[in-house]
């Protein structure tokens, strides 16, 4: 799976986020540039404020992800192992999906155009002064969804972004995003690459750097939050560490 090195512009300079398939497919357009800060507003709604957090599971990943890293590709398994996992999921009525499947047809091109238009607007008058109103991230994208997913029982990997912070925080709502640090130390993904997760039983999430599998019923239900807006909601029935 090829890795794309994409520039991320900020008032204080330029660095690079590493992206792969499990982020979102609009990044196949290598001309996309995102503003590296957190806060501001979307094209449709007010958005994130940075904060220090604690979150998922009791284990740590093999290597600490860097800000902007997508969910890592799992190691190749044998055909027998893959067939066994598929059979187990099918028996439970679960469909494993990737982030690209949340994007309706033509969405990659639409979001790419929105990124390009945003950068053209920001830089038309020269550079961006650090700390200025322009030196803030916005959530670029749309709330366009894949209607066929509504009501489907799915399994999706990602990083968690809780709304409550602290080592003892028990949460029943959080965001699931396709890359590490989103909404806290990096700009939020598009709304249709951001999932609002809710569960009837409170859980503790201790390690934000650990990717997880989330299982549940996905709904094409919009949720506006203080961190980012989401075009999808998952009614969570289970979760586990993402092994790779």
TAFEN-V408128 format. One record per pair of residues at least 4 apart in sequence whose ideal C-beta (glycine too) atoms are under 6 Angstrom apart, sorted by sequence separation. I is the first residue (numbers start at 1). GAP is how many residues later the second one is. D is the distance in Angstrom with one decimal. If there is no record, write none. Layout:
i=(I/I)
gap=(GAP/GAP)
d=(D/D)
//
This chain:
i=(19/23/65/77/97/103/131/181/182/189/9/41/42/77/89/130/164/177/181/183/189/224/41/128/182/7/8/40/89/128/164/182/223/19/8/39/162/222/38/39/223/5/6/38/122/162/177/221/160/161/218/219/3/4/178/161/218/3/177/197/158/159/216/217/1/158/175/176/216/1/158/216/159/176/216/118/161/214/215/4/174/215/9/115/173/214/4/7/8/10/114/172/196/212/213/8/213/111/172/212/211/170/170/194/196/195/194/107/195/196/197/199/176/191/191/192/195/197/104/188/191/104/162/183/160/183/23/145/22/143/144/22/139/141/20/137/141/17/18/19/159/157/157/97/155/156/94/95/96/97/93/155/94/153/154/152/149/150/150/1/24/25/145/22/99/111/143/32/26/25/29/32/26/157/26/33/71/145/71/143/139/102/47/99/40/42/39/40/41/42/40/37/38/37/35/56/55/55/70/70/68/69/53/54/67/65/11/12/67/68/11/67/11/53/50/48/48/71/65/64/61/56/61/55/57/56/35/54/34/55/57/24/56/23/53/22/23/56/24/74/72/45/48/48/59/45/57/42)
gap=(4/4/4/4/4/4/4/4/4/4/5/5/5/5/5/5/5/5/5/5/5/5/6/6/6/7/7/7/7/7/7/7/7/8/9/9/9/9/10/10/10/11/11/12/12/12/12/12/14/14/14/14/15/15/15/16/16/17/17/17/18/18/18/18/19/19/19/19/19/20/20/20/21/21/21/22/22/22/22/23/23/23/24/25/25/25/26/26/26/26/26/27/27/27/27/28/29/30/30/30/31/32/34/34/34/35/36/37/37/37/37/37/38/38/39/39/39/39/40/40/40/42/43/44/45/45/47/47/48/48/48/49/49/49/50/50/50/51/51/51/52/54/56/57/58/58/59/59/59/59/60/60/61/64/64/66/69/69/70/72/75/75/75/77/79/79/79/80/82/83/83/83/85/85/86/86/86/86/87/88/89/90/92/94/96/96/97/97/97/97/98/99/99/100/102/104/105/107/108/109/111/111/112/113/114/115/117/118/118/118/119/119/124/131/134/135/140/140/144/145/148/149/149/150/150/151/152/152/153/153/153/154/154/155/155/156/156/156/169/170/172/179/179/180/182/184/184/187)
d=(4.6/5.8/4.0/4.0/4.5/4.2/5.8/4.0/5.4/3.7/5.7/4.5/5.3/5.2/4.3/5.5/4.2/4.0/4.3/4.6/5.2/4.9/4.9/4.9/5.6/5.3/5.8/5.4/5.9/5.2/5.2/5.8/4.7/4.6/5.4/5.5/4.8/5.8/4.8/5.3/5.7/4.9/5.9/4.4/5.8/4.4/5.7/4.3/5.1/4.1/5.8/4.5/5.4/4.8/5.9/5.9/5.2/5.6/5.9/6.0/4.2/5.4/4.5/4.6/5.4/5.7/6.0/4.3/5.0/5.6/5.6/4.1/5.1/5.2/4.7/5.9/5.0/5.9/5.5/5.6/5.4/4.4/5.3/5.8/5.0/5.2/5.8/5.5/5.3/4.1/5.1/5.5/3.8/5.4/5.1/4.4/5.4/5.2/4.9/5.3/3.8/4.0/5.6/5.1/4.0/5.7/4.3/5.8/4.7/4.7/4.8/4.2/5.6/4.8/6.0/4.1/5.6/5.2/5.0/3.6/4.2/5.2/5.6/4.4/5.4/4.8/3.7/5.8/4.7/4.9/5.9/4.0/4.4/2.3/4.8/3.6/5.3/3.2/5.9/5.7/5.7/5.8/5.4/5.2/5.7/5.5/5.2/5.3/4.6/5.7/5.1/4.8/5.1/5.5/5.0/5.6/5.4/5.9/4.4/5.4/5.2/4.3/4.3/5.8/4.5/5.6/5.7/5.9/4.2/5.4/4.4/4.7/4.6/5.0/5.6/5.0/4.8/5.2/6.0/4.4/5.5/5.5/4.9/5.9/3.6/5.8/5.0/5.4/5.8/3.7/4.5/5.2/5.4/4.5/4.7/5.0/5.0/5.0/5.7/4.7/5.5/4.8/5.0/5.4/3.8/4.1/4.7/5.1/4.9/5.2/3.5/5.1/3.7/5.9/5.9/4.9/5.7/4.9/5.5/5.6/6.0/4.1/5.4/3.6/5.5/5.1/6.0/5.8/5.1/4.2/4.9/5.8/4.8/4.8/5.6/5.8/5.0/5.3/4.5/4.4/4.8/5.4/4.7/5.6/5.5/5.0/5.3/5.8)
//
